[in-house]
Amino acid sequence: MKKIPCICLLLVAVFVAQAQTLEDITAITLTKQSRGFVDEVIISRDSVRAFSENHRSADSAFHYATDVDTDRWAKLILALKDVPLQELDGLQSPTTKRAHDGAIHSSIVITFEDGTSVSHSFDDETPHPDLQPLLDAINEFRIASPKHR
């Protein structure tokens, strides 16, 4: 009877070891928000969808969608090549000013084919140093609001 729990633990360890890979990523989302402000970019293998809204100004909403080609998607995914995806949730943010409204609360969420996701929260645009290349790659997909061009 003691063999059954051991076998179950071994199977769980095998599945964890076969954790998500870069090829399993279906979407990467960057969200930045504060009181009254939200800015989100969702990048999938074939499209970018984004919106920005300042709730204090009714005419500030900005939405867009565009296609993503294979090369741009590959460049985005390559920004994660040195990041252990299984450890992403545990990466520490360099600062925690967002805990008391001292900074914009930002997060990166990586979604996989099986519907699971991992995320990293941080202040403004200062993620854990391992994720800075990913943030830079995400920002290359952004389209500026017509008011800010």
C-alpha positions as CSV (number, residue, x, y, z in Angstrom):
1,M,0.0,0.0,0.0
2,K,2.9,2.4,0.6
3,K,3.9,2.0,-3.0
4,I,0.8,3.7,-4.4
5,P,1.5,7.1,-2.7
6,C,5.2,6.8,-3.9
7,I,4.1,6.1,-7.4
8,C,1.7,9.1,-7.3
9,L,4.4,11.4,-6.1
10,L,6.7,10.1,-8.8
11,L,4.1,10.8,-11.5
12,V,3.5,14.3,-10.1
13,A,7.3,15.0,-10.2
14,V,7.5,13.8,-13.8
15,F,4.6,16.1,-14.8
16,V,6.2,19.1,-13.0
17,A,9.5,18.3,-14.7
18,Q,7.7,18.4,-18.0
19,A,6.4,21.8,-17.2
20,Q,5.3,24.3,-19.8
21,T,7.8,25.3,-22.5
22,L,8.2,28.3,-24.7
23,E,6.4,26.5,-27.5
24,D,3.3,26.0,-25.2
25,I,2.8,29.8,-24.8
26,T,-0.4,31.1,-26.4
27,A,-0.6,34.6,-25.1
28,I,1.4,37.2,-23.1
29,T,-0.5,40.0,-21.3
30,L,0.9,43.2,-19.9
31,T,-1.4,45.2,-17.6
32,K,-0.6,48.5,-15.9
33,Q,-3.2,50.1,-13.6
34,S,-3.7,52.6,-10.9
35,R,-6.7,54.4,-9.5
36,G,-8.7,55.4,-12.5
37,F,-6.2,54.2,-15.1
38,V,-5.8,50.9,-17.0
39,D,-3.6,50.0,-19.9
40,E,-3.5,46.5,-21.2
41,V,-1.7,44.8,-24.1
42,I,-2.6,41.1,-25.0
43,I,-0.3,39.5,-27.5
44,S,-1.1,36.1,-29.0
45,R,0.5,34.1,-31.8
46,D,-1.5,35.9,-34.4
47,S,-2.7,39.3,-33.0
48,V,-2.2,42.2,-30.6
49,R,-5.2,43.6,-28.8
50,A,-4.8,46.6,-26.5
51,F,-6.7,49.3,-24.7
52,S,-5.9,52.2,-22.5
53,E,-8.4,54.2,-20.5
54,N,-8.2,57.0,-18.0
55,H,-11.5,57.0,-16.1
56,R,-11.1,60.6,-15.2
57,S,-11.3,61.7,-18.8
58,A,-14.2,60.2,-20.9
59,D,-12.4,60.8,-24.3
60,S,-9.2,59.2,-23.3
61,A,-10.1,55.6,-24.2
62,F,-7.9,54.1,-26.9
63,H,-8.4,50.6,-28.3
64,Y,-6.6,48.9,-31.1
65,A,-6.0,45.4,-32.7
66,T,-3.5,44.3,-35.3
67,D,-2.0,41.2,-36.7
68,V,1.3,39.6,-35.5
69,D,3.6,37.8,-37.9
70,T,5.6,34.7,-37.0
71,D,8.9,36.6,-36.8
72,R,7.6,39.2,-34.3
73,W,6.0,36.4,-32.2
74,A,9.3,34.5,-32.2
75,K,11.2,37.6,-31.1
76,L,8.8,38.0,-28.2
77,I,9.2,34.4,-27.1
78,L,13.0,34.5,-27.4
79,A,13.0,37.3,-24.8
80,L,12.0,34.5,-22.4
81,K,14.7,32.0,-23.4
82,D,16.7,32.5,-20.1
83,V,13.7,32.7,-17.8
84,P,12.6,29.5,-16.0
85,L,8.8,29.7,-16.6
86,Q,8.1,27.4,-13.6
87,E,9.7,30.0,-11.3
88,L,8.1,33.1,-12.8
89,D,5.4,33.3,-10.1
90,G,8.2,33.4,-7.4
91,L,10.4,36.1,-8.9
92,Q,10.6,39.1,-6.6
93,S,9.9,42.5,-7.8
94,P,12.7,45.0,-7.3
95,T,10.3,47.4,-5.4
96,T,6.9,47.2,-3.8
97,K,5.7,50.8,-4.0
98,R,2.5,49.7,-5.6
99,A,1.4,48.2,-2.2
100,H,0.7,51.8,-1.0
101,D,-0.2,53.5,-4.3
102,G,3.4,54.8,-4.7
103,A,3.6,53.3,-8.2
104,I,1.5,51.9,-11.0
105,H,0.7,48.3,-10.5
106,S,1.9,46.3,-13.4
107,S,1.8,42.6,-14.2
108,I,2.9,40.2,-16.9
109,V,0.7,37.1,-17.4
110,I,1.9,34.2,-19.6
111,T,-0.9,31.8,-20.7
112,F,-0.2,28.3,-22.0
113,E,-2.1,26.0,-24.4
114,D,-3.7,24.0,-21.5
115,G,-5.2,27.2,-20.1
116,T,-2.8,27.6,-17.1
117,S,-0.8,30.7,-16.6
118,V,2.0,32.2,-14.6
119,S,2.4,35.8,-13.7
120,H,4.8,38.4,-12.3
121,S,3.7,41.7,-10.6
122,F,5.9,44.8,-10.3
123,D,6.0,48.6,-10.0
124,D,5.7,50.8,-13.0
125,E,7.9,49.3,-15.7
126,T,10.5,47.8,-13.5
127,P,10.0,44.0,-13.4
128,H,12.5,41.5,-12.0
129,P,15.7,42.0,-14.1
130,D,15.2,38.6,-15.8
131,L,12.0,39.9,-17.3
132,Q,13.2,43.3,-18.5
133,P,13.9,41.9,-22.0
134,L,10.4,40.5,-22.2
135,L,8.9,43.9,-21.1
136,D,11.0,45.6,-23.8
137,A,9.8,43.2,-26.4
138,I,6.2,43.7,-25.3
139,N,6.6,47.5,-25.6
140,E,7.7,47.1,-29.2
141,F,4.1,45.9,-29.9
142,R,2.5,49.0,-28.4
143,I,0.9,51.5,-30.6
144,A,0.8,55.1,-29.2
145,S,-2.5,56.8,-28.7
146,P,-3.1,59.4,-31.5
147,K,-3.0,62.1,-28.8
148,H,0.6,61.0,-27.8
149,R,2.2,60.6,-31.2
